[in-house]
Amino acid sequence: MIRGYFDALYQPPVPIIVVGLILPHRPTAYTPIEFVLDTGASTTCLHPRDALQRAHFSEAELEELARTSPQDRSLTGITGIGEYFVLPVRYLLGHDDGHLDLLDGELRVARPRPANMNIPSVLGWDILERYRIILGRRTGEVLLQ
Amino acid sequence: MTMPSTEEIRARHREAERASAFCQANYASLMQAYPDQSIAVYDDKLVAAGKDTAELFERVRAAGYEPNNVWTFFVPAEPRRILL
């Protein structure tokens, strides 16, 4: 069982799962990110604040992705089409009993723009489809089983 | 790239959750003191705050820490509403 929590910085509070990222060629070996559990997202996306402050990309490195990484042009959202670049990643999800799920996949990394600087990173169906999702706002349950 | 050991991963994960719990427990005062700023937390302590990443990391280093070793969070001026 993987446990998360409801983050009261959002109104109403949103479900959060802490997932570790291992990104090749990054100086930080392992980066935990508080992802919003987003059942409306097809794929998992890292947004600029987390990319800069947690994964320690520089702004120049994020801009460089446009040159070095494939762009996912298929993503559209409520606010329009975003620019996302695809990186290989290993996801780490920690169970209550200490067991770790290691999932190899892709991470969409957003190109920084003023409009997306404060958007949280989202955990999408590429990861969520492996689990049964249990959410209970009144009980505070955020569980992946 | 060397894969971190399982124990290293678990330790780092626990640190992240602990830092997150610190923020959750102190949101009201953090929102009042650092609205629309990013903060850095280490060992249940606020070590720095800044309006952007550069300022935050500069202050983290001035406080004697490395950006790689602290946990950063964004503190909005008021609870956010989002549409993802």
gemmi code that builds the backbone of each chain (N, CA, C; Angstrom):
import gemmi

chains = {
    "A": [
        ("MET", (0.855, -1.201, 0.000), (0.000, 0.000, 0.000), (0.889, 1.250, 0.000)),
        ("ILE", (0.612, 2.121, -0.926), (1.358, 3.380, -1.013), (0.447, 4.475, -0.472)),
        ("ARG", (0.950, 5.230, 0.490), (0.113, 6.242, 1.135), (0.519, 7.653, 0.741)),
        ("GLY", (-0.479, 8.472, 0.542), (-0.255, 9.896, 0.298), (-1.023, 10.699, 1.328)),
        ("TYR", (-1.325, 11.923, 0.980), (-2.058, 12.788, 1.907), (-2.802, 13.860, 1.112)),
        ("PHE", (-3.706, 14.524, 1.794), (-4.402, 15.665, 1.187), (-3.662, 16.937, 1.563)),
        ("ASP", (-3.306, 17.715, 0.573), (-2.537, 18.932, 0.792), (-3.468, 20.114, 1.002)),
        ("ALA", (-3.392, 20.695, 2.218), (-4.302, 21.785, 2.583), (-3.890, 23.126, 1.990)),
        ("LEU", (-2.816, 23.166, 1.203), (-2.461, 24.415, 0.526), (-3.385, 24.676, -0.657)),
        ("TYR", (-4.199, 23.674, -0.981), (-5.178, 23.830, -2.033), (-6.564, 23.839, -1.394)),
        ("GLN", (-7.456, 24.543, -2.011), (-8.804, 24.636, -1.470), (-9.810, 24.250, -2.540)),
        ("PRO", (-10.515, 23.090, -2.401), (-10.327, 22.109, -1.317), (-9.008, 21.348, -1.459)),
        ("PRO", (-8.579, 20.685, -0.413), (-7.307, 19.959, -0.444), (-7.263, 18.917, -1.553)),
        ("VAL", (-6.085, 18.731, -2.142), (-5.934, 17.782, -3.243), (-5.071, 16.598, -2.797)),
        ("PRO", (-5.280, 15.443, -3.422), (-4.504, 14.260, -3.038), (-3.089, 14.315, -3.609)),
        ("ILE", (-2.127, 14.005, -2.783), (-0.712, 14.064, -3.140), (-0.074, 12.704, -2.888)),
        ("ILE", (0.764, 12.291, -3.818), (1.595, 11.087, -3.626), (3.050, 11.514, -3.818)),
        ("VAL", (3.898, 11.150, -2.898), (5.340, 11.428, -3.051), (5.961, 10.301, -3.870)),
        ("VAL", (6.514, 10.664, -5.000), (7.145, 9.673, -5.882), (8.573, 10.105, -6.130)),
        ("GLY", (9.484, 9.153, -6.055), (10.871, 9.462, -6.328), (11.185, 9.346, -7.813)),
        ("LEU", (12.049, 10.225, -8.278), (12.482, 10.180, -9.671), (13.976, 9.915, -9.733)),
        ("ILE", (14.344, 9.019, -10.599), (15.762, 8.888, -10.929), (15.883, 9.259, -12.392)),
        ("LEU", (16.564, 10.363, -12.628), (16.713, 10.893, -13.983), (18.163, 10.711, -14.416)),
        ("PRO", (18.378, 10.110, -15.562), (19.757, 9.944, -16.033), (20.456, 11.280, -16.221)),
        ("HIS", (21.721, 11.298, -15.980), (22.566, 12.470, -16.226), (22.222, 13.660, -15.356)),
        ("ARG", (21.553, 13.418, -14.241), (21.288, 14.494, -13.304), (22.219, 14.349, -12.119)),
        ("PRO", (22.680, 15.470, -11.525), (23.614, 15.363, -10.402), (22.971, 14.782, -9.141)),
        ("THR", (21.681, 14.998, -8.977), (21.001, 14.455, -7.807), (20.552, 13.036, -8.111)),
        ("ALA", (20.997, 12.086, -7.299), (20.734, 10.683, -7.621), (19.248, 10.353, -7.542)),
        ("TYR", (18.556, 10.966, -6.608), (17.180, 10.562, -6.345), (16.414, 11.786, -5.891)),
        ("THR", (15.287, 12.063, -6.522), (14.538, 13.286, -6.250), (13.088, 12.963, -5.916)),
        ("PRO", (12.667, 13.099, -4.669), (11.248, 12.913, -4.362), (10.463, 14.153, -4.764)),
        ("ILE", (9.319, 13.928, -5.371), (8.441, 15.024, -5.804), (7.047, 14.775, -5.253)),
        ("GLU", (6.418, 15.820, -4.745), (5.015, 15.709, -4.315), (4.131, 15.906, -5.548)),
        ("PHE", (3.636, 14.816, -6.092), (2.788, 14.882, -7.277), (1.326, 14.954, -6.867)),
        ("VAL", (0.558, 15.789, -7.582), (-0.893, 15.735, -7.416), (-1.390, 14.499, -8.153)),
        ("LEU", (-2.155, 13.682, -7.492), (-2.743, 12.498, -8.104), (-3.838, 12.999, -9.041)),
        ("ASP", (-3.587, 12.908, -10.322), (-4.473, 13.563, -11.294), (-5.087, 12.545, -12.236)),
        ("THR", (-6.302, 12.151, -11.944), (-6.957, 11.166, -12.799), (-7.376, 11.755, -14.136)),
        ("GLY", (-7.207, 13.069, -14.291), (-7.505, 13.695, -15.582), (-6.276, 13.836, -16.468)),
        ("ALA", (-5.134, 13.310, -15.993), (-3.890, 13.440, -16.755), (-3.521, 12.106, -17.395)),
        ("SER", (-3.270, 12.124, -18.687), (-2.882, 10.894, -19.390), (-1.490, 10.445, -18.973)),
        ("THR", (-0.654, 11.430, -18.654), (0.740, 11.111, -18.422), (1.305, 11.973, -17.295)),
        ("THR", (2.384, 11.522, -16.715), (2.991, 12.213, -15.577), (3.880, 13.349, -16.057)),
        ("CYS", (3.709, 14.507, -15.442), (4.404, 15.712, -15.892), (5.094, 16.413, -14.734)),
        ("LEU", (6.312, 16.845, -15.003), (7.093, 17.630, -14.036), (7.009, 19.083, -14.464)),
        ("HIS", (6.541, 19.939, -13.560), (6.377, 21.335, -13.906), (7.542, 22.166, -13.366)),
        ("PRO", (7.714, 23.390, -13.903), (8.983, 24.099, -13.719), (9.464, 24.312, -12.290)),
        ("ARG", (8.577, 24.623, -11.378), (9.081, 24.897, -10.024), (9.767, 23.655, -9.442)),
        ("ASP", (9.158, 22.511, -9.649), (9.761, 21.261, -9.173), (11.022, 20.924, -9.954)),
        ("ALA", (11.000, 21.192, -11.251), (12.184, 20.900, -12.058), (13.374, 21.746, -11.587)),
        ("LEU", (13.092, 23.013, -11.255), (14.174, 23.917, -10.837), (14.603, 23.658, -9.393)),
        ("GLN", (13.652, 23.521, -8.500), (13.985, 23.515, -7.074), (14.206, 22.124, -6.502)),
        ("ARG", (13.625, 21.114, -7.128), (13.805, 19.756, -6.606), (14.748, 18.933, -7.482)),
        ("ALA", (14.507, 18.934, -8.767), (15.370, 18.164, -9.665), (16.616, 18.948, -10.049)),
        ("HIS", (16.671, 20.204, -9.635), (17.871, 21.039, -9.827), (18.288, 21.189, -11.277)),
        ("PHE", (17.299, 21.269, -12.158), (17.598, 21.739, -13.502), (17.876, 23.238, -13.398)),
        ("SER", (18.787, 23.733, -14.213), (18.910, 25.181, -14.340), (17.893, 25.628, -15.397)),
        ("GLU", (17.632, 26.939, -15.442), (16.712, 27.437, -16.469), (17.286, 27.156, -17.859)),
        ("ALA", (18.590, 27.282, -17.969), (19.233, 27.011, -19.259), (19.044, 25.549, -19.661)),
        ("GLU", (19.161, 24.649, -18.724), (18.980, 23.221, -19.030), (17.552, 22.931, -19.457)),
        ("LEU", (16.599, 23.580, -18.832), (15.206, 23.360, -19.226), (14.965, 23.874, -20.642)),
        ("GLU", (15.565, 25.019, -20.964), (15.421, 25.534, -22.321), (16.142, 24.625, -23.315)),
        ("GLU", (17.225, 24.042, -22.876), (18.030, 23.161, -23.730), (17.266, 21.898, -24.135)),
        ("LEU", (16.276, 21.524, -23.328), (15.516, 20.314, -23.646), (14.871, 20.411, -25.025)),
        ("ALA", (14.552, 21.628, -25.429), (13.930, 21.807, -26.744), (14.862, 21.339, -27.850)),
        ("ARG", (16.154, 21.367, -27.552), (17.144, 20.964, -28.555), (17.537, 19.493, -28.426)),
        ("THR", (17.470, 18.965, -27.223), (18.048, 17.637, -26.975), (17.036, 16.529, -26.765)),
        ("SER", (15.793, 16.880, -26.500), (14.815, 15.843, -26.168), (13.603, 15.926, -27.089)),
        ("PRO", (12.985, 14.795, -27.345), (11.785, 14.825, -28.189), (10.655, 15.581, -27.486)),
        ("GLN", (9.863, 16.264, -28.275), (8.739, 17.004, -27.721), (7.472, 16.186, -27.882)),
        ("ASP", (6.674, 16.147, -26.842), (5.364, 15.494, -26.925), (4.369, 16.555, -27.359)),
        ("ARG", (3.933, 16.459, -28.603), (3.012, 17.466, -29.129), (1.547, 17.040, -28.978)),
        ("SER", (1.348, 15.933, -28.269), (-0.004, 15.398, -28.220), (-0.795, 15.874, -27.002)),
        ("LEU", (-0.109, 16.574, -26.078), (-0.776, 16.912, -24.818), (-1.569, 18.203, -24.933)),
        ("THR", (-2.845, 18.115, -24.649), (-3.673, 19.322, -24.592), (-4.391, 19.322, -23.251)),
        ("GLY", (-4.553, 20.514, -22.709), (-5.216, 20.628, -21.414), (-6.280, 21.706, -21.463)),
        ("ILE", (-6.847, 21.953, -20.321), (-7.936, 22.927, -20.236), (-7.443, 24.307, -20.634)),
        ("THR", (-6.189, 24.610, -20.322), (-5.672, 25.940, -20.638), (-4.964, 25.984, -21.986)),
        ("GLY", (-4.989, 24.877, -22.724), (-4.375, 24.898, -24.045), (-3.286, 23.855, -24.194)),
        ("ILE", (-2.458, 24.046, -25.190), (-1.398, 23.077, -25.496), (-0.121, 23.490, -24.782)),
        ("GLY", (0.469, 22.549, -24.057), (1.714, 22.864, -23.367), (2.897, 22.321, -24.146)),
        ("GLU", (4.062, 22.868, -23.839), (5.295, 22.353, -24.439), (5.949, 21.419, -23.444)),
        ("TYR", (5.978, 20.163, -23.770), (6.563, 19.162, -22.887), (7.607, 18.359, -23.632)),
        ("PHE", (8.695, 18.099, -22.941), (9.780, 17.326, -23.516), (9.922, 16.027, -22.741)),
        ("VAL", (10.277, 14.989, -23.472), (10.203, 13.638, -22.916), (11.580, 13.168, -22.474)),
        ("LEU", (11.662, 12.753, -21.213), (12.897, 12.192, -20.680), (12.650, 10.788, -20.144)),
        ("PRO", (13.636, 9.896, -20.303), (13.500, 8.590, -19.645), (13.639, 8.774, -18.140)),
        ("VAL", (12.944, 7.973, -17.387), (12.963, 8.136, -15.929), (12.684, 6.795, -15.269)),
        ("ARG", (13.145, 6.675, -14.066), (12.717, 5.552, -13.219), (11.921, 6.154, -12.071)),
        ("TYR", (10.724, 5.645, -11.902), (9.867, 6.090, -10.803), (10.030, 5.134, -9.625)),
        ("LEU", (10.029, 5.716, -8.426), (10.113, 4.906, -7.207), (8.923, 5.239, -6.324)),
        ("LEU", (8.140, 4.236, -6.032), (7.000, 4.432, -5.136), (7.181, 3.529, -3.931)),
        ("GLY", (7.086, 4.117, -2.743), (7.370, 3.370, -1.521), (6.114, 2.888, -0.814)),
        ("HIS", (6.077, 1.593, -0.540), (4.954, 1.006, 0.185), (5.173, 1.141, 1.691)),
        ("ASP", (4.080, 0.997, 2.399), (4.096, 1.019, 3.870), (5.092, 0.053, 4.468)),
        ("ASP", (5.205, -1.114, 3.849), (6.051, -2.176, 4.423), (7.513, -2.015, 4.023)),
        ("GLY", (7.833, -0.906, 3.356), (9.219, -0.657, 2.973), (9.556, -1.103, 1.567)),
        ("HIS", (8.654, -1.868, 0.975), (8.875, -2.337, -0.393), (8.823, -1.153, -1.370)),
        ("LEU", (9.667, -1.198, -2.393), (9.681, -0.130, -3.397), (9.230, -0.664, -4.744)),
        ("ASP", (8.324, 0.055, -5.393), (7.981, -0.260, -6.777), (8.911, 0.562, -7.660)),
        ("LEU", (9.610, -0.087, -8.551), (10.493, 0.576, -9.502), (9.852, 0.478, -10.876)),
        ("LEU", (9.509, 1.620, -11.428), (8.800, 1.628, -12.711), (9.594, 2.446, -13.711)),
        ("ASP", (10.001, 1.818, -14.786), (10.711, 2.540, -15.839), (9.713, 3.118, -16.816)),
        ("GLY", (9.904, 4.380, -17.148), (8.952, 5.004, -18.057), (9.490, 6.294, -18.600)),
        ("GLU", (8.570, 7.197, -18.903), (8.922, 8.498, -19.453), (8.325, 9.587, -18.579)),
        ("LEU", (9.010, 10.701, -18.541), (8.533, 11.858, -17.788), (8.419, 13.016, -18.761)),
        ("ARG", (7.284, 13.696, -18.726), (7.149, 14.912, -19.521), (7.601, 16.081, -18.655)),
        ("VAL", (8.527, 16.849, -19.176), (9.062, 17.999, -18.441), (8.621, 19.260, -19.168)),
        ("ALA", (7.986, 20.153, -18.443), (7.419, 21.344, -19.091), (8.468, 22.411, -19.316)),
        ("ARG", (8.352, 23.069, -20.435), (9.188, 24.239, -20.707), (8.647, 25.377, -19.833)),
        ("PRO", (9.513, 26.074, -19.094), (9.014, 27.115, -18.189), (8.382, 28.279, -18.935)),
        ("ARG", (7.245, 28.680, -18.456), (6.565, 29.856, -18.932), (5.954, 30.516, -17.697)),
        ("PRO", (5.711, 31.830, -17.731), (5.107, 32.470, -16.547), (3.830, 31.782, -16.096)),
        ("ALA", (3.050, 31.297, -17.048), (1.747, 30.712, -16.703), (1.877, 29.369, -16.004)),
        ("ASN", (3.025, 28.679, -16.138), (3.100, 27.341, -15.542), (4.070, 27.250, -14.364)),
        ("MET", (4.580, 28.389, -13.915), (5.582, 28.344, -12.846), (5.024, 27.808, -11.532)),
        ("ASN", (3.784, 28.049, -11.255), (3.218, 27.609, -9.975), (2.258, 26.437, -10.105)),
        ("ILE", (2.277, 25.764, -11.228), (1.422, 24.577, -11.383), (2.137, 23.395, -10.749)),
        ("PRO", (1.427, 22.604, -9.942), (2.084, 21.441, -9.340), (2.348, 20.355, -10.386)),
        ("SER", (3.302, 19.514, -10.118), (3.551, 18.371, -10.983), (2.429, 17.349, -10.771)),
        ("VAL", (2.126, 16.600, -11.833), (0.978, 15.697, -11.763), (1.368, 14.257, -12.068)),
        ("LEU", (0.761, 13.351, -11.326), (0.937, 11.911, -11.532), (-0.253, 11.432, -12.354)),
        ("GLY", (0.048, 10.954, -13.557), (-1.026, 10.623, -14.475), (-1.253, 9.129, -14.632)),
        ("TRP", (-2.105, 8.789, -15.581), (-2.528, 7.402, -15.760), (-1.416, 6.461, -16.207)),
        ("ASP", (-0.336, 7.013, -16.754), (0.758, 6.108, -17.126), (1.278, 5.366, -15.893)),
        ("ILE", (1.188, 5.994, -14.738), (1.569, 5.343, -13.480), (0.346, 4.814, -12.754)),
        ("LEU", (-0.697, 5.615, -12.681), (-1.881, 5.262, -11.875), (-2.559, 3.990, -12.339)),
        ("GLU", (-2.443, 3.675, -13.657), (-3.188, 2.516, -14.162), (-2.718, 1.210, -13.525)),
        ("ARG", (-1.561, 1.234, -12.897), (-1.045, 0.015, -12.256), (-1.673, -0.243, -10.892)),
        ("TYR", (-2.431, 0.703, -10.405), (-2.905, 0.620, -9.031), (-4.407, 0.799, -8.914)),
        ("ARG", (-4.925, 0.339, -7.785), (-6.281, 0.678, -7.390), (-6.162, 1.940, -6.546)),
        ("ILE", (-6.955, 2.937, -6.867), (-6.852, 4.234, -6.199), (-7.970, 4.359, -5.178)),
        ("ILE", (-7.582, 4.694, -3.956), (-8.574, 4.879, -2.889), (-8.414, 6.288, -2.346)),
        ("LEU", (-9.478, 7.062, -2.462), (-9.440, 8.437, -1.970), (-10.610, 8.672, -1.039)),
        ("GLY", (-10.334, 9.236, 0.111), (-11.402, 9.560, 1.048), (-11.070, 10.857, 1.744)),
        ("ARG", (-11.689, 11.936, 1.285), (-11.349, 13.239, 1.847), (-11.672, 13.307, 3.337)),
        ("ARG", (-12.794, 12.736, 3.713), (-13.187, 12.819, 5.124), (-12.284, 11.987, 6.009)),
        ("THR", (-11.807, 10.882, 5.490), (-10.931, 10.006, 6.291), (-9.454, 10.332, 6.066)),
        ("GLY", (-9.187, 11.193, 5.115), (-7.787, 11.547, 4.827), (-7.021, 10.468, 4.065)),
        ("GLU", (-7.754, 9.509, 3.480), (-7.081, 8.401, 2.793), (-6.699, 8.787, 1.368)),
        ("VAL", (-5.417, 8.610, 1.077), (-4.917, 8.675, -0.287), (-4.057, 7.427, -0.427)),
        ("LEU", (-4.578, 6.420, -1.118), (-3.910, 5.119, -1.161), (-3.807, 4.612, -2.586)),
        ("LEU", (-2.669, 4.031, -2.891), (-2.499, 3.270, -4.126), (-2.233, 1.827, -3.715)),
        ("GLN", (-3.080, 0.953, -4.237), (-3.002, -0.441, -3.805), (-2.644, -1.362, -4.977)),
    ],
    "B": [
        ("MET", (25.628, 6.322, -14.340), (25.001, 6.818, -13.114), (24.769, 5.653, -12.164)),
        ("THR", (25.139, 5.847, -10.902), (24.973, 4.770, -9.931), (23.586, 4.862, -9.307)),
        ("MET", (22.881, 3.750, -9.293), (21.568, 3.716, -8.657), (21.771, 3.804, -7.151)),
        ("PRO", (21.049, 4.701, -6.462), (21.180, 4.736, -4.995), (20.694, 3.422, -4.396)),
        ("SER", (21.197, 3.109, -3.224), (20.792, 1.865, -2.574), (19.347, 2.008, -2.083)),
        ("THR", (18.730, 0.883, -1.844), (17.352, 0.875, -1.346), (17.262, 1.639, -0.029)),
        ("GLU", (18.252, 1.468, 0.811), (18.238, 2.156, 2.110), (18.371, 3.671, 1.931)),
        ("GLU", (19.209, 4.084, 1.011), (19.364, 5.516, 0.729), (18.044, 6.098, 0.229)),
        ("ILE", (17.392, 5.365, -0.637), (16.119, 5.818, -1.192), (15.081, 5.949, -0.093)),
        ("ARG", (15.009, 4.935, 0.755), (14.012, 4.968, 1.836), (14.293, 6.130, 2.778)),
        ("ALA", (15.566, 6.354, 3.069), (15.935, 7.440, 3.996), (15.538, 8.793, 3.403)),
        ("ARG", (15.818, 8.948, 2.130), (15.500, 10.223, 1.471), (13.985, 10.426, 1.383)),
        ("HIS", (13.290, 9.354, 1.132), (11.835, 9.390, 1.066), (11.252, 9.798, 2.412)),
        ("ARG", (11.808, 9.258, 3.472), (11.326, 9.607, 4.823), (11.596, 11.072, 5.118)),
        ("GLU", (12.756, 11.558, 4.701), (13.090, 12.977, 4.885), (12.074, 13.854, 4.154)),
        ("ALA", (11.756, 13.470, 2.921), (10.807, 14.253, 2.111), (9.444, 14.290, 2.775)),
        ("GLU", (9.005, 13.160, 3.269), (7.693, 13.097, 3.905), (7.692, 13.896, 5.199)),
        ("ARG", (8.802, 13.840, 5.900), (8.906, 14.586, 7.164), (8.876, 16.097, 6.899)),
        ("ALA", (9.587, 16.523, 5.863), (9.601, 17.943, 5.509), (8.215, 18.391, 5.071)),
        ("SER", (7.542, 17.524, 4.329), (6.193, 17.813, 3.876), (5.250, 17.936, 5.072)),
        ("ALA", (5.397, 17.062, 6.034), (4.562, 17.095, 7.235), (4.812, 18.381, 8.024)),
        ("PHE", (6.049, 18.831, 8.048), (6.387, 20.099, 8.712), (5.604, 21.242, 8.065)),
        ("CYS", (5.586, 21.249, 6.732), (4.860, 22.307, 6.020), (3.368, 22.229, 6.287)),
        ("GLN", (2.845, 21.017, 6.213), (1.410, 20.833, 6.452), (1.030, 21.341, 7.845)),
        ("ALA", (1.874, 21.074, 8.817), (1.563, 21.453, 10.204), (1.688, 22.959, 10.433)),
        ("ASN", (2.447, 23.634, 9.583), (2.742, 25.051, 9.811), (2.250, 25.971, 8.701)),
        ("TYR", (1.321, 25.482, 7.891), (0.874, 26.257, 6.739), (0.387, 27.649, 7.094)),
        ("ALA", (-0.425, 27.744, 8.124), (-1.036, 29.039, 8.442), (0.046, 30.085, 8.711)),
        ("SER", (1.006, 29.727, 9.530), (2.052, 30.700, 9.850), (2.986, 30.914, 8.654)),
        ("LEU", (3.206, 29.887, 7.870), (4.067, 30.045, 6.699), (3.411, 30.964, 5.664)),
        ("MET", (2.102, 30.800, 5.499), (1.397, 31.644, 4.515), (1.411, 33.104, 4.951)),
        ("GLN", (1.376, 33.298, 6.255), (1.393, 34.669, 6.763), (2.784, 35.286, 6.615)),
        ("ALA", (3.814, 34.496, 6.886), (5.179, 35.026, 6.894), (5.818, 35.047, 5.504)),
        ("TYR", (5.463, 34.110, 4.645), (6.148, 33.971, 3.349), (5.175, 33.802, 2.189)),
        ("PRO", (4.236, 34.735, 2.037), (3.237, 34.570, 0.980), (3.863, 34.623, -0.411)),
        ("ASP", (3.468, 33.675, -1.255), (3.963, 33.596, -2.640), (5.491, 33.511, -2.703)),
        ("GLN", (6.054, 32.825, -1.727), (7.496, 32.595, -1.738), (7.794, 31.107, -1.665)),
        ("SER", (8.993, 30.749, -2.016), (9.451, 29.373, -1.831), (10.260, 29.294, -0.555)),
        ("ILE", (10.116, 28.207, 0.142), (10.868, 28.023, 1.382), (11.702, 26.749, 1.295)),
        ("ALA", (12.730, 26.708, 2.115), (13.572, 25.516, 2.206), (13.541, 25.008, 3.639)),
        ("VAL", (13.348, 23.718, 3.771), (13.205, 23.087, 5.084), (14.272, 22.007, 5.235)),
        ("TYR", (14.836, 21.945, 6.433), (15.785, 20.857, 6.733), (15.636, 20.479, 8.189)),
        ("ASP", (15.464, 19.213, 8.428), (15.420, 18.711, 9.804), (14.387, 19.465, 10.653)),
        ("ASP", (13.184, 19.589, 10.117), (12.074, 20.257, 10.814), (12.345, 21.720, 11.116)),
        ("LYS", (13.168, 22.324, 10.294), (13.493, 23.730, 10.507), (13.407, 24.466, 9.188)),
        ("LEU", (12.868, 25.673, 9.243), (12.888, 26.513, 8.060), (14.271, 27.136, 7.972)),
        ("VAL", (14.963, 26.939, 6.856), (16.329, 27.468, 6.760), (16.443, 28.691, 5.869)),
        ("ALA", (15.493, 28.859, 4.948), (15.561, 30.013, 4.046), (14.230, 30.182, 3.337)),
        ("ALA", (14.036, 31.394, 2.809), (12.867, 31.681, 1.979), (13.309, 32.630, 0.875)),
        ("GLY", (12.625, 32.580, -0.259), (12.992, 33.455, -1.354), (11.871, 33.597, -2.358)),
        ("LYS", (11.924, 34.711, -3.102), (10.846, 34.971, -4.057), (10.994, 34.143, -5.335)),
        ("ASP", (12.206, 33.709, -5.622), (12.405, 32.842, -6.770), (13.510, 31.838, -6.435)),
        ("THR", (13.765, 30.950, -7.372), (14.714, 29.864, -7.096), (16.107, 30.397, -6.799)),
        ("ALA", (16.554, 31.387, -7.604), (17.910, 31.918, -7.422), (18.072, 32.521, -6.032)),
        ("GLU", (17.102, 33.322, -5.637), (17.170, 33.961, -4.322), (17.105, 32.913, -3.218)),
        ("LEU", (16.236, 31.936, -3.395), (16.102, 30.884, -2.386), (17.409, 30.135, -2.199)),
        ("PHE", (18.013, 29.704, -3.298), (19.237, 28.902, -3.195), (20.397, 29.726, -2.655)),
        ("GLU", (20.409, 31.016, -2.991), (21.454, 31.897, -2.452), (21.326, 31.944, -0.931)),
        ("ARG", (20.114, 32.070, -0.465), (19.888, 32.141, 0.985), (20.104, 30.792, 1.665)),
        ("VAL", (19.823, 29.713, 0.961), (20.103, 28.379, 1.511), (21.606, 28.234, 1.751)),
        ("ARG", (22.382, 28.646, 0.765), (23.849, 28.543, 0.903), (24.347, 29.475, 1.999)),
        ("ALA", (23.776, 30.684, 2.067), (24.191, 31.641, 3.108), (23.911, 31.087, 4.498)),
        ("ALA", (22.886, 30.241, 4.591), (22.537, 29.642, 5.886), (23.401, 28.416, 6.188)),
        ("GLY", (24.282, 28.063, 5.256), (25.201, 26.948, 5.499), (24.727, 25.599, 4.993)),
        ("TYR", (23.738, 25.604, 4.101), (23.229, 24.351, 3.560), (23.468, 24.309, 2.057)),
        ("GLU", (23.327, 23.138, 1.504), (23.385, 22.975, 0.056), (21.977, 22.749, -0.477)),
        ("PRO", (21.638, 23.349, -1.631), (20.292, 23.158, -2.195), (19.908, 21.688, -2.380)),
        ("ASN", (20.897, 20.846, -2.624), (20.603, 19.413, -2.800), (20.113, 18.746, -1.521)),
        ("ASN", (20.400, 19.338, -0.390), (20.111, 18.672, 0.880), (18.900, 19.224, 1.613)),
        ("VAL", (18.267, 20.252, 1.034), (17.084, 20.809, 1.707), (15.849, 20.446, 0.892)),
        ("TRP", (14.685, 20.646, 1.494), (13.418, 20.364, 0.825), (12.710, 21.683, 0.571)),
        ("THR", (12.352, 21.908, -0.672), (11.770, 23.199, -1.040), (10.266, 23.066, -1.257)),
        ("PHE", (9.549, 24.112, -0.901), (8.099, 24.144, -1.059), (7.681, 25.545, -1.451)),
        ("PHE", (6.604, 25.640, -2.227), (6.039, 26.930, -2.565), (4.904, 27.220, -1.592)),
        ("VAL", (4.902, 28.442, -1.030), (3.860, 28.835, -0.077), (2.998, 29.912, -0.736)),
        ("PRO", (1.794, 29.584, -1.149), (0.959, 30.611, -1.768), (0.448, 31.597, -0.720)),
        ("ALA", (0.011, 32.754, -1.191), (-0.508, 33.770, -0.270), (-1.820, 33.323, 0.378)),
        ("GLU", (-2.538, 32.477, -0.367), (-3.767, 31.910, 0.183), (-3.957, 30.552, -0.471)),
        ("PRO", (-4.785, 29.681, 0.122), (-4.947, 28.344, -0.472), (-5.330, 28.432, -1.941)),
        ("ARG", (-4.650, 27.597, -2.751), (-4.819, 27.700, -4.192), (-5.984, 26.881, -4.700)),
        ("ARG", (-6.541, 27.364, -5.786), (-7.526, 26.573, -6.511), (-6.930, 26.314, -7.888)),
        ("ILE", (-6.980, 25.066, -8.314), (-6.358, 24.712, -9.587), (-7.315, 23.896, -10.429)),
        ("LEU", (-7.038, 23.903, -11.722), (-7.810, 23.104, -12.662), (-6.780, 22.431, -13.554)),
        ("LEU", (-6.577, 21.141, -13.338), (-5.518, 20.438, -14.064), (-6.099, 19.504, -15.122)),
    ],
}
model = gemmi.Model(1)
for chain_id, residues in chains.items():
    chain = gemmi.Chain(chain_id)
    for i, (resn, *xyz) in enumerate(residues, 1):
        res = gemmi.Residue()
        res.name, res.seqid = resn, gemmi.SeqId(i, " ")
        for name, pos in zip(("N", "CA", "C"), xyz):
            atom = gemmi.Atom()
            atom.name, atom.element = name, gemmi.Element(name[0])
            atom.pos, atom.b_iso = gemmi.Position(*pos), 0.0
            res.add_atom(atom)
        chain.add_residue(res)
    model.add_chain(chain)
structure = gemmi.Structure()
structure.add_model(model)
structure.setup_entities()
